[in-house]
């Protein structure tokens, strides 16, 4: 049994609840355990994963959050840099599933977050599980 850390940027409570539901269900269905921590925003997720990885307490990570396009360029920075940070950590050998939604509006986020629809939280957890299994195969 592996231990997963779900790192969430809890900005939209109702959307995060759906993403978390999907992620937790997928992790538990695979027979693993999990903890959840909350950070201020999506930009802080990679840093929190890096700090947690240094502790050696977790086998894999699931990033959860929602970034909805606004009127400024900030959306592109948050979307791109959070993904870049997670990719860098992944290339360093961490098993990570990226469930940070980057959408145009709340309707798109709801469709992607609901476990009964696109279940992106569950998909991110399944990606982390797959990467952990792959790491075990090569490690």
Secondary structure, 3 states (H helix, E strand, C coil): CCEEEEEEECCCHHHHHHHHHHHHHHHHHCCCEEEEEEECCHHHHHHHHHHHHHHCCCCEEEEEEEEECCCCCHHHHHHHHHHHHHHHHHHCCCCEEEEEEEECCHHHHHHHHCCCCCCHHHHHHHHHHHHHHHHHHHC
